[in-house]
Amino acid sequence: MVSEYKSDISGWLVRRASWHLWVVLGAVLGALVARTARVTSDGGMDNAIVVRAARVWLAGGSPYDDPHFLYLPSAVLAAAPQVLVPRSVLAVLVPVVVTGCLVGGWGCALRLYGVGLRSRFAVLGLVGLAVGFAPFAHLVLLGNWTATAVLALPLGLLLAGRGRWVAAGVVIGAAVALKPLLAPVGLLFLFAGRWRGLVVMVGVPVVASVGAALLLPDPVGFFTRTLPFLLRGEDGFVRLYEASLVAVLPRVGVPGVVAGGIGLGAAGVGVWCAYRRWRRCGEGGGVSGGVSGPLCLAETAAMLMLSAFLVSRPSYDHYLLVVVPVLLAGLPCAGAVGRGVWFWMALVPQLPGVTWPYLEGVQRRAFRDAVTLCGLAAALAVRCFGGGRVFSPPPPLPVPSSRGAAPSTPPGAPPLDPARGSAPRPPGGCPPTHPTRSARRRGSGASGVSGVGE
């Protein structure tokens, strides 16, 4: 929880935003949706692939005849209703839904850290992502189902942070059933020892996919066609847009076997860093009574996802939206990776409108995406070991009383710590906030028992 009484920039950010900022946000998102609706059909190129697969299935064919359909069988049934919608309606509806998923994911990430949804940071952060982070507009333009993972990961972490690991497993499992992008998050359940949540997360996509596969003319098409296609990486067109190490390194002359070894090694190191981060939470008090601190959950999950992106086929630029909002939302919290200079340097290649020498072509964009991917992974790996410099301002000084008495604090704010001159901070890394009426109602009714929902 972030205090609005702090004297540094984070205190200003968490105060309520004015209506002017909301107008700016609405204009930015509205323009993005309107442009996408004008230049796309079927809601975007990537969404069209799924809709086309559903049309083929309804016509009696196999959706896996298209090598670019890389989804589980359950996605075919999920896309079938779009076949009944006119294309002119899809052109507007899909970008609205994709944008809504991105906005919802950002809101869940903010609540994970206790930041208010009506705060300045909530508005400015979303405007910054939409305007200053190229994969945001790219994802809306494509209509890619990665948007479901962008929403599901912070929502699942929010539920897990409140002890509802089974509910988190349902959310993550449903996202995997639509697109198996969040499968690496299962390791987070494994690290935490939340076995029922892990079983639910695995069971939801398995049950949905098996049930859907029985309705397809080629029930095992995902395993006989899609998986070999992904493992071989034989699509020369798609390979030009992949940002993983196993796809980028061969383009600069590295042998494929060596590139695969480097990618696997980097992914293994990343998983070990994620496990190390989780263990540090337990050793340092970030996990108390089974309830994890927000920084611990977010950084562990983000490290697992980045590790997978380093070696997975495919690995596109919009995959970064799965982890960047979750990490960026922790900016008001002391010690967050978002306060480190390397985090922001890694995002520089994603600035829209900047022309990079020798990387002007669309087919060379993968090199910029690879720099961002490796930079974020390296910055977060350093953070997992407790190293790296972060922009954490000194604690605010006590405010002297006008009557010369002891230093005063705002009404309702936590008492000052005489040793540090500021309110004591909980282990999660986010300072306490002045409780709202809704928060007080929740607090009065909370039992304080961890593992709710198990």
N, C-alpha and C positions, 0 to 999 in steps of 0.2 A: 504494500500500500504506500502511496506516495503522498507526502504532505504538501498541501498548498501554502503552508506558512514558511517553507524554506526560503532563504534569501537568495539562493543561486537561481540559475536559469530554469532548473527543473521545477522549482516552485511556481514560476510564471507559466510554464507550459501546462501544468495540470489545473490551472484555474479555468473557469468556464469561458468558452469561446463566444465572441459577439456574433450577431446575425450577419455581419459583413463577411466573416470567414465562411459561414455556411453557404452564403450566396456564391462565393468563389468556388467552393467545393462542388456545389450543384452544377455550376457552369462548366467546370472541367470534366466531370463525369458525364454530363449530358452531351457535351460536344464529342466526347470519345464514343459514346453509344451511337449518336447520330451519324458520325462519320462511318462507323463500322456498318451500320444498317444500309448506308448508301452504296458502299463498294463491295458488299459480299452478298452471297445467296446461300440458302440453307444454314445461315447463321455463322458462316466461316468455313474455311477450307478443311480444317480438322474435324469440325462437327459434321461436315458433309460426308466424310468418310464413314462415320458411324451410322449416319442416316441411310447412306447408300447400302451398307451392310444389312440394315434392318429391312430395306426394300427387297433386297435379294432373298433374304430369308422368307419374307411374306410371299414371295413369288415361287417358293419351293427350292431355292438354291442354297448353297453354303456361303455364309458370310466370310469364311476364311479363303474363298477363292481370290479375294483381294489381299495381296501380301502386305498392304499398308494398314490393314485392320489388325491391330495388335492388342485387342482387349479380350477380357474373359467372356465366356458365353453369356453371362448375366448382363453384360452391357448391351447385347443385342435386344433383349426384352426391354431394357430401360430406354432404348432409343426408338423402339417401335411406335410409341405414340406420336413422335415427330413426323412420321410418315403421313399421318392424317391431317397435319397442319399445313396450310398453304405456304409456299416458299416466301411470299411477301411478308407473312406474319412471322415466320422463322427468322427472317432477316432482322427483325426488330426484337423479337422475344429472346433469342439466344444471347446477343450481347447484353441485354438487360439482366438476364439470369447470371451470366458469367461475371458481370460487374457486381451484381449483388453478392455472389460468392466471395469475391475479393474484398468487398466492404465488410461482409460478415466475418471473414477470417481476421481482418484487421481489428474489428471490434472484440472478437474473442481473445485475440492476443493482448489487447489492452486490459481486458478484465482479468486475464491471467496474472498481470502485475498489479492489479488494483487501480488502474488509471481510469478515470471517468470517461464515459463515452461522449460527453458534451464538453470535454476539455479542449483547450487550444491544441494540445499535442495530438489529440484524436483527429482534429480537422487538418492541421498542418502536416501531420505525418502522412495522411492519406493523399493530400494534394501533392506532397513531395514524391510519393510513390508513383502517382499517376503521371506527373509531369517530368520528373527527373530520373525515373527508372524505366528504361526502354522495354524490358520484358512485360511490364504491366499492360501497356497499350498493345503489345504484340500478342499477348494471350487473349485479350478481348477481340482483336482482329481475327485471330484464328478460330475462336470458339472452341478451344481445346478443353477436354474434360479434366485437365490438370487443375482447373478451377475448383473441382470438388475436393481435391487434396489440400488446396490452399485454405479452404474452409474447415475441413475435417481435422487437420493436425492441431491448430490452436484450440479448437473446440474439444478435442480429445484430451489435450494437455490441461485445459481448464477443468474438465471433469476429474481427471486424475489428481490434479492439485487439491481438489476438494474431497479426495478419498473415494470417488466413485469410479473405480477402475473397470468394473464390469460395463458400466455405461460408456466409458471411454473405449472399451473394446468393441462395443456395438458400433460406435461412430467410425472408428478407424476401419473396422471390418467392412462396413457398408461402403466406405470410400474405396477400399481395395476391390470390392465386387464390381465397382464401376470402372476403376482403372487401378491396376496393381502397383501403384507408385509408392504407397506408404507401407509396403510390406516390411521394410527394415525397421519400422517402429516396433515391431514385435520384440526386438531385442530389448527395448526399454521395459516392456512387461517382464521379460526374463531377468533383467538386472534387478528389478524391484521385487521379484518373487511373487508377482500377482498372477497366479496360475489360472484362476477362473477368468480373469480378464483376458489373458492370452488365449485360452481355449475359445472364448467367445469371439475374439478378434479373428482367429483362424477359421472358426466354424461358420461365421456369417458368409464370407465369400465362397467357401467350399460348398455349403448347402445351396446357395443361390446359383452358383455356376453348374453344379451337378444337375439341379432341377432344370436349368435353362438348356444345358447340353442335351438332355433327353428329348428336347423339342426340335433340335437341329438335325438336318440330314447327315451331318458329319460331326457326331458328338465329341470325337477326340481331335478335331481339327486344330485346336489351340496347341496341343502337344505334338502333333505330327507335322504341322506346317509353320505355326507362328514361332514356337520356341526354337526350332532349328534355324529359322530365318534370323532371329535375334542373335543367336549364338555365332552364326557364321558372319553376320554383318555384310551380306552380299549386295545390298542396295547401294549402288554408287551415288545415287542422287541424295538419299537421306544422309549418307555418311558425311557429306559436305556441310551439314548443319549440326552435327553432333559435337558436343563440347567435352566429352570424357577423354581421359588420357589415352585410352586404347584406340580412340578414333582420331585424335589430333596429332599424336606423336608420329604415326606412320606418314602423315602428310608433310612432315619436315625431314623425312629420311630415316627415321628410326625403324628397324625391322619390326614386323608385327608381333613376333614372339617376345621380343624385348619390351615393346610397348605394353603388351598384355601383362608381363611380369611386373613392370613398374606400376601399372594401374592396380593390379591385385595387391602389391605390397603397400601402396598408398592407402588403399581401402582398408587393409588389415590394420595399419597403424591408426587410421581414423577410428575404427571400431574400438581399438584398445584405448585410445584417448577418451572416447565416450564412456567406456567402462571406468576409466580412471576418474573422470569427472563425477560420475555417479558415486563412486566410492568416497571421493573427497567430500561430497555432500553429507554422507553419513558420518565421516570422521570429524567434520567441522560443525556439525549441528544443523546442516541444511535439511536433513531429513529427521524429523522428530515425531516419534509415535506413528510412523508409517505415512505421514503427510509430507510431501516434498515441497521445497521452496520453488518459486516460479523460475528463478534463474537456473536452478539445477535441472528441472524438467525440460525447459526450453533448450538449453545448451546441449544437454545429452541427446535429445531427439534430433536437434539440428546437426550435430556431429555425425550421428548415424546416417541421416539422409545425405549429407555431403559426401560421406564415405561411399555410399552407394552410387552417387552421381559420378564419382571419379572413375568408375569402372563399368557402369551400366551401359547397355545398348538398347535404345537410344538414350541420349542425355541432352536435352535442348535448353535453350536460354530461359524459357519460361518455367523450367523446373526450379530455378532460383527463387521464384515467388513462394515456394513452399516453405523456405527457411528464412528469407530476408525479413518479412514482416514480423515473424516471431522473435527474431533477434532485435530488430529495430524498436519494437514496442517496449523493450526493457531499458531503453535509453535513460529514463528518469531514475533508474535504480543504480546505486553506487556499485561499481565493480562489473557492470554489464559489458559484454564484448563490444556493444555499440559505442562505448566511450573510448575505444581504442582507435588510434590513428590508422592502423592497418586495415581495420574493417572498412573505413571510408575510402581508403586508397584502392581496395579491391573493387569497390563499386564504381570507380571512375570510368572504366571502359563501357559502362552501361548508360552513360549520359547521352540522351538523344541529341542529335544534331551535330555532334562532334565527329569530324572526319579524321581518321587515323591513317597515316601514311602506309601504303601497301595493303591496307585492310579495308579499302573503300567498298569493294564488291560484297554483295549479300552472301556469296558463297564462302567468303573469308571471315564472316562474322564469328564463326566458331572459334577462331583464335582469341578474339576478345572475350567470348564467353568462357573459354578455358582459363584465361587469366583471372577472371572474376571468381570462377569456381575454385581454382587452386588457392587464390588469395584468401577467400573466405574460410576455406578448410584449414589453411595454415594459421590464420588469426585465431580461429576458434580452438585449434589444437593447442596453441600456446596458452590460451585461456583455460583449457581443461587441466593444464598443469599448474595453474595458479600464477603464471608469469605474464609478462607483457605490461606495458604502461597503459593506463586508462585515464581519461579526463574526469577525474573525481575531484571536485572542488573541496576545499577544506570545510569542515562543519561550520554552520552559521554561528556567529557570536550571539550571546544572550542580549536581549534588548533591555537596556536600563529602564527602570521605572521612573516616571516623571517626579515621584516623591522621594527619590533617592533610596528607596528600599531595595530589596533583593530583585534580581533580574526577573522580569515578567514574561509571561507567555500568553499567546492568544487564548481566548476562552475555549475550553474544550480540547486544547492541544495537549499532547503528552508532556509530562514534567521534564525539565531540563536535567541533563546529566552533568553534575558539577565537574566531573573529571574531564569531560570532552566538550562542554559548552553547547551541547545539542541534545535533542531527544534520543534516547537509546534506540538502536535499530535491531530488528529481528534478524535471525540467521539467514533468511532468504535473500537479503541484500537490499530490499526495498524498505525505506523508512516508513514508519506508521503514518496514517493519514487522520485528519480530523473526521470522525465518524459522521456520516449522514444519517437521516432518520431511518432510511431503509436498511442501512448497515446496522444500526442499533437494534432494529427489529429482528434482523437475522441473527445478530449476536446473542440477543436475549433468548432466542429459541433454539440456538445451536447446542448440541449435546457435548461437543468437544471430543467425541469419540472418533478415532480415525477409521478408515476403511469402510465408510458409508457406501452402500450400494454393492458391497461384496456379498 
